[in-house]
């Protein structure tokens, strides 16, 4: 099965740790990242000022943070299908 390719077109900060993300296929997700901000790569994003430095990587078209943290655009696109599993891994 082929891995779907999506590109993040834009985002807007909706609330603390929460982004409204728009994709190239017209889909949109509102993602609260707070439950998944754990571990070496993602725990620095618990600092809200750091979290808010999110940008769109112009090459791979996903959200990235200054420390290199990012998420696969397909995961962001289908966030409701992945959120519980990602949050569970973050708690471990």
Buried (B, 14 or more C-beta within 10 A) or exposed (E): EEEEEBBBBEBEEEEEBBBBBBBEEEEEBEBBBBBBBBEEEBEBBEEEEBBEEBEBEEEEBBBBBEBEBBBEBBBBBBBEEBBEEBBEEBEE
